[in-house]
């Protein structure tokens, strides 16, 4: 076949159909407590910006300009590609919290980004990250994933960057959890062996900068 006759590959926008339930976004803010400035790494279409409580400012960062066009309707956004290397374009010690949901698994060297997260956090600031469990059906269902994580690996990723890890919870799309207002209970429900095996898909790490 002539190479010129091969149609170009059209890459599906990664953020299509990946939004989180508003109840989950609100639960994240509850876990973060009293914060006024939050960095949302890999912000996608701005679920966290849309759910921000009054008085909380969220800055969204992503490499995808299409996603940022959407997120920009709800708050400030910046383009940043973690894979290209370099520091986050913010002053050190300025954020009260950093959220990195479904982000670190796409990187070759996620430990560099976790170190950057620590740098831009204020002392006592919180990092809330979600990474896929090291289960083949979870990790390789997305061809852009580079890795999965065991509970121990997720914890060590933050400990080695100088964080104090407060908790590592199971999370996953438990049916009807949002509709029945059970989002807060999901980590405990997923401790049950049957629910864990079927519905647990990610580890959520809550870590604090000393």
N, C-alpha and C positions, 0 to 999 in steps of 0.2 A: 504493500500500500504506500502511496506517495505520502510523505510526512505532512505535506501542505494540506492534504485532504482530511487529516485527523482533526475533529472538532475540538476546540479549546475546552478544558475542564472548568466547569462553573462551580465554584466553591459555595456551598450553602452558608449563609450568614450564621455564625455559631450561636448568636443570641436568640434566634427565632425559636419560640416555644420553650425557652429555658427560664422563664420568670418564676419567682418564688411566690407562694401565697402571702398576701398582706399580713395575715396573722403571724407568719413566721418572722417577717421583717420586724413587726412590733415586738415579738418575743426577743429578738436580738437586742433591740434597744433596752428592753427591760433588764437583760443580763448585763448590759454595759453600765447601767446605773446613771448617775448624774454626769453627763458629758455635754460639752457645748460645741466641740469641733471634732468631726469624725472623717477619717479617710476611708473610702470604699475602693479597694483595689480590685480590678476586674469587675467594674461596676455594671457591665452589661447595659440593660435598658433602664437602670435607675430605680430598681425596686426599693433600695434603702433610702434614697433621696425622697421618694414619694411617701414613705412611711415615717419620715423623721418627725418626732414630736416638736411642738412649738419651742423655739429657742435653741434648737439643735441644728447646726450647719453641717451639711455633708458635702465633701468634695469627692467627685467620682473620677477615677483614673482607669483608662483602658487603652488598648492599642488599636481598637476597631473604631474608625471614625463614624461608621454607620450607627453603631450603638451610642456613641457619644452625642450624635445629633439628637437622639431621643432623650437621653439622660439630661442634656443641656436645657431641656424645657423645665426641669425641676430644680436645678442648682448648678453650681460651678463644676466644670469638667476640664480635664487636661489629658492630652495624649502622652502615653508613656509605654514603651515596649521593654518589659523586663528582660526579654531574651537578648536585646541589643546591649545589655550591660549598662553601667553607669548608675549614678545615685538617683534616688527619688528627687524630683525638683521642688523640694520643700526644705525649710530650715529644720535643724535638729530640735528635738524637744518641743514640738509645737502642737501635736495632736493629743487629744484625750483618749482616743481609741482608734484602732485600725481594724477594718473588716476585710478578710481575704477569703471569700466564699468561692469554692470551686475554681481556684486560681493556681495554687502552688503545684498541682499535679501536671500542669501544662509546661513546666519549666525544666530545663536540663539541670540547673543548679538552684533549686529552691532555697537552699541555705543562704545564698547571697541575698535573696529578697527578704528573707526573715531577718537578717541582720539589718537591712535597710528599714524594715518595719520598726525594729527596736530603736534605730537612730532617730526617727522622726517622732516617736512617742515621747510624751512628757514622763518624767519619773512618776511611777505609780499608774501609768496609763495601761490600757488593756488591749490585747490583740485577740480577736475572735476569728478563727480560721476553720474552714471545712475542707476536708480532703477525702478522696474515695478510699474505701476499704480495699485491702489487697485481695479482692475476690475477682476472678477472671471476668465474670459477667458484668461486674461493675466497672472495672478498669478499662477493658477493651471494647466496651459498648460505644466508646467515643474514641475515634481514631486520632484525635489530637492529644490524648492523654500520654504522658511519658512514663508514669509510674502509679502504683497504688501504695497504700501505707498500712502497716500493722498499727495497733494501738501504741506499741512501744516506740515504733519509728516516728509516729506523729508527735509523741511526747518529747523524744530526744531531739527532734528537729528544733524545737523551741528552747529546750534546756541548754543545748550547745550554743545557742545564740545569746545566752545570758538572761533568759526569761525565767520567771517562777511560774510553773504550770499549776493552775488551780484546779482544772478538771479536764477530762477527756471523755466525752459522751458519745454514745451511738445516736445516729439520726438516720432518717429515711422517710420515704413518702408513704407513711402509714395511712391506709384508706380511712376517709372520713374524719381524720384527726382535726383538720382545720374547721370543717363544718360543725363538728361537735365540741369545738373549743378545747381540744385536748393537746394542742401543740406543746404546751409546757410539760405534759406528762409523757411525751414520746420517748425521751431518753430512758425513762424507767420502764415503760412498756416494752421497749426493745431489748431489755435484759431477759425477757422470757425467751427460752430457747427456740420455740417455734416462730415467734415473731422476729427474732433476731435473724434466723436463717433465711426467712423469706423477704423481709422488708428493710433490714438494716443495710445501708449502702455507704455511709460516710462516718468519719470521726470528726467531732467538733471539739476543737481545742480552745480553751480560755486560758490565756497566759498574761502575766503582769510584768511590766518592766520594773525592776527594783528601784 
